[in-house]
Amino acid sequence: MAAAVKLAESGQICTVFEAAKTLGGRARRITYKGAALDNGQHILSGAYTELLRLMALVGVPDTAFDRVPLNLTFAWPTAGAPTAFALSTPTLPAPLHMAAGLLSAKGLNWAERLAAIRLLRALKKSRFKVDARMSVAEFLRTHQQPTKLIQFLWQPLTISALNTPLATASAQVFANVLRDALAAGRAASDLIFPKVDLSQLFPDPAAHWLAGKGATVKSGVRVTAIEKADAGFDIIYGAGSDAQPEVRETFSHIILAVAPHQLGSFASLDSEIQAIFSNAVDHFQYEPITTIYLAFPPQNTSSTILMPRSMLGRTNGMVQWFFDREALSNQNGNIGVYAGVVSASGMHERWSLDEIATVALRELRDWLPNLPAPLWHKVVHEKRATFACTPNLTRPASETAARGLVLAGDYVACDYPATLEAAVRNGCHAADIVHADM
Ligand SMILES: Cc1cc2nc3c(=O)[nH]c(=O)nc-3n(C[C@H](O)[C@H](O)[C@H](O)COP(=O)(O)OP(=O)(O)OC[C@H]3O[C@@H](n4cnc5c(N)ncnc54)[C@H](O)[C@@H]3O)c2cc1C
């Protein structure tokens, strides 16, 4: 959708094919028992400049999200226990906001606070270039980062942004994230919480805006094959049945913006195109993300079941972060929905979805012992949520051996890990390549 919007911005009108009925891919709305949920709880960062720009361009109102200064709070797993760690950035200009935030972080001693500042200063001095072969764990060891600082700051940041465990996460990509989110302007470190479902946050308004420009968005249409044609490429779609006959349509250029593991699903008689599909991401490995939604009966003011913060980290256990979705968005006015997030692989992958929900409920009750029985739960386990962002991973370039066939998506080479911003920046870059070629 980002590529289509960027093309339309430069006057090129395109057709978007989306296999699913709902737009948004991995960041899309799902509905369950009448409640608007998402394929996974997402947060955006103030550093997502291109996504925020496109959202504004297609008319997403500021009321669609809540933008707040960085606040990372972890609580011990007992009701009323003191905060284990809290980092918040005051409204000072950069870089004072981050220095002041780190120096006043709760739960760290002075040596730990200064170690964090030392690491950011060392990164700045090296212009955020680190040994590309290093994992985040090795990098933190080299910079003698204390255990508590790793537990409460560096590990959660790595897992949230790279969705890859410290021992195998790329230190260079981690440094890129710190450069743009923590060490840049004050606004870049803001956290942005969607107040609408993820399809409404960008792809639905983008489709509406694109229609106004004359572009076509065909949802529920899966492309099955791509072939070279005299005037560009043929794409083949449609089930091939009487109800949905197979259609062959020619386009001058194609931007292939699927998830990396979906690249292999296209057929082609052309060996050059076939090689693009099979070689680009053969070496990729993937990490899961599990989101556990727990719905409770309506709240009332006398028996509030709100968490102390609407995004709260756990010091240990299965769930890493809990989100109070109603406090964040009030999307499902008549019920309270909490989302627990478990990023990257772990023990929970051996459990059934119901067992995962039971553990999440027990962990939420550590803080909120008076929670009533949930009305329902819904666990979304995305096995291949993101590619594993490991050191020296070769990510394919946008341009392929077949001129006019351009790759986009979060996995294509760029500074960012698999995030919404990576997908959007790569989409815009692909659009620029096509526009230049036209
Ligand atoms: C649970 C979860 C939580 C996440 N949390 C965050 C977060 O908090 N912040 C963040 O920035 N990022 C987060 N991410 C990552 C983010 O969602 C992805 O990086 C981003 O959505 C990737 O977008 P994409 O366009 O590259 O790929 P996708 O979103 O995977 O889009 C690819 C699209 O191609 C379509 N498609 C595939 N094959 C065909 C075909 N043959 N024909 C037609 N269409 C086809 C698919 O249906 C899909 O819609 C999270 C991801 C998950 C799964």
Ligand as a Chemical Component Dictionary entry (heavy atoms), coordinates in Angstrom:
data_LIG
# 
_chem_comp.id                   LIG 
_chem_comp.type                 NON-POLYMER 
_chem_comp.pdbx_formal_charge   0 
_chem_comp.three_letter_code    LIG 
# 
loop_
_chem_comp_atom.comp_id 
_chem_comp_atom.atom_id 
_chem_comp_atom.alt_atom_id 
_chem_comp_atom.type_symbol 
_chem_comp_atom.charge 
_chem_comp_atom.model_Cartn_x 
_chem_comp_atom.model_Cartn_y 
_chem_comp_atom.model_Cartn_z 
_chem_comp_atom.pdbx_ordinal 
LIG C1  C1  C 0 2.250  -10.291 15.761 1  
LIG C2  C2  C 0 3.110  -9.230  15.147 2  
LIG C3  C3  C 0 3.444  -8.103  15.890 3  
LIG C4  C4  C 0 4.223  -7.100  15.314 4  
LIG N1  N1  N 0 4.492  -5.959  16.034 5  
LIG C5  C5  C 0 5.078  -4.928  15.422 6  
LIG C6  C6  C 0 5.200  -3.675  16.082 7  
LIG O1  O1  O 0 4.771  -3.510  17.223 8  
LIG N2  N2  N 0 5.779  -2.644  15.400 9  
LIG C7  C7  C 0 6.239  -2.799  14.123 10 
LIG O2  O2  O 0 6.734  -1.823  13.549 11 
LIG N3  N3  N 0 6.163  -3.977  13.475 12 
LIG C8  C8  C 0 5.582  -5.037  14.088 13 
LIG N4  N4  N 0 5.437  -6.219  13.423 14 
LIG C9  C9  C 0 6.031  -6.364  12.076 15 
LIG C10 C10 C 0 5.137  -5.765  10.997 16 
LIG O3  O3  O 0 3.806  -6.203  11.140 17 
LIG C11 C11 C 0 5.663  -6.212  9.651  18 
LIG O4  O4  O 0 7.012  -5.846  9.547  19 
LIG C12 C12 C 0 4.929  -5.565  8.478  20 
LIG O5  O5  O 0 3.543  -5.700  8.614  21 
LIG C13 C13 C 0 5.393  -6.225  7.187  22 
LIG O6  O6  O 0 4.706  -5.675  6.107  23 
LIG P1  P1  P 0 4.979  -6.218  4.656  24 
LIG O7  O7  O 0 4.128  -5.392  3.754  25 
LIG O8  O8  O 0 6.427  -6.324  4.400  26 
LIG O9  O9  O 0 4.448  -7.730  4.647  27 
LIG P2  P2  P 0 2.976  -8.321  5.018  28 
LIG O10 O10 O 0 2.340  -7.486  6.058  29 
LIG O11 O11 O 0 3.230  -9.754  5.329  30 
LIG O12 O12 O 0 2.192  -8.153  3.674  31 
LIG C14 C14 C 0 2.301  -9.026  2.582  32 
LIG C15 C15 C 0 0.952  -9.104  1.908  33 
LIG O13 O13 O 0 1.075  -9.830  0.693  34 
LIG C16 C16 C 0 -0.129 -10.568 0.533  35 
LIG N5  N5  N 0 0.127  -11.670 -0.388 36 
LIG C17 C17 C 0 0.963  -12.715 -0.208 37 
LIG N6  N6  N 0 0.944  -13.530 -1.295 38 
LIG C18 C18 C 0 0.096  -12.969 -2.177 39 
LIG C19 C19 C 0 -0.331 -13.341 -3.492 40 
LIG N7  N7  N 0 0.113  -14.427 -4.083 41 
LIG N8  N8  N 0 -1.230 -12.520 -4.116 42 
LIG C20 C20 C 0 -1.702 -11.393 -3.530 43 
LIG N9  N9  N 0 -1.304 -10.992 -2.279 44 
LIG C21 C21 C 0 -0.426 -11.779 -1.629 45 
LIG C22 C22 C 0 -0.433 -11.048 1.953  46 
LIG O14 O14 O 0 -1.794 -11.455 2.066  47 
LIG C23 C23 C 0 -0.091 -9.825  2.761  48 
LIG O15 O15 O 0 -1.202 -8.981  2.931  49 
LIG C24 C24 C 0 4.705  -7.247  13.984 50 
LIG C25 C25 C 0 4.376  -8.397  13.244 51 
LIG C26 C26 C 0 3.589  -9.364  13.811 52 
LIG C27 C27 C 0 3.221  -10.569 12.993 53 
# 
loop_
_chem_comp_bond.comp_id 
_chem_comp_bond.atom_id_1 
_chem_comp_bond.atom_id_2 
_chem_comp_bond.value_order 
_chem_comp_bond.pdbx_ordinal 
LIG C1  C2  SING 1  
LIG C2  C3  SING 2  
LIG C2  C26 DOUB 3  
LIG C3  C4  DOUB 4  
LIG C4  N1  SING 5  
LIG C4  C24 SING 6  
LIG N1  C5  DOUB 7  
LIG C5  C6  SING 8  
LIG C5  C8  SING 9  
LIG C6  O1  DOUB 10 
LIG C6  N2  SING 11 
LIG N2  C7  SING 12 
LIG C7  O2  DOUB 13 
LIG C7  N3  SING 14 
LIG N3  C8  DOUB 15 
LIG C8  N4  SING 16 
LIG N4  C9  SING 17 
LIG N4  C24 SING 18 
LIG C9  C10 SING 19 
LIG C10 O3  SING 20 
LIG C10 C11 SING 21 
LIG C11 O4  SING 22 
LIG C11 C12 SING 23 
LIG C12 O5  SING 24 
LIG C12 C13 SING 25 
LIG C13 O6  SING 26 
LIG O6  P1  SING 27 
LIG P1  O7  DOUB 28 
LIG P1  O8  SING 29 
LIG P1  O9  SING 30 
LIG O9  P2  SING 31 
LIG P2  O10 DOUB 32 
LIG P2  O11 SING 33 
LIG P2  O12 SING 34 
LIG O12 C14 SING 35 
LIG C14 C15 SING 36 
LIG C15 O13 SING 37 
LIG C15 C23 SING 38 
LIG O13 C16 SING 39 
LIG C16 N5  SING 40 
LIG C16 C22 SING 41 
LIG N5  C17 SING 42 
LIG N5  C21 SING 43 
LIG C17 N6  DOUB 44 
LIG N6  C18 SING 45 
LIG C18 C19 SING 46 
LIG C18 C21 DOUB 47 
LIG C19 N7  SING 48 
LIG C19 N8  DOUB 49 
LIG N8  C20 SING 50 
LIG C20 N9  DOUB 51 
LIG N9  C21 SING 52 
LIG C22 O14 SING 53 
LIG C22 C23 SING 54 
LIG C23 O15 SING 55 
LIG C24 C25 DOUB 56 
LIG C25 C26 SING 57 
LIG C26 C27 SING 58 
# 
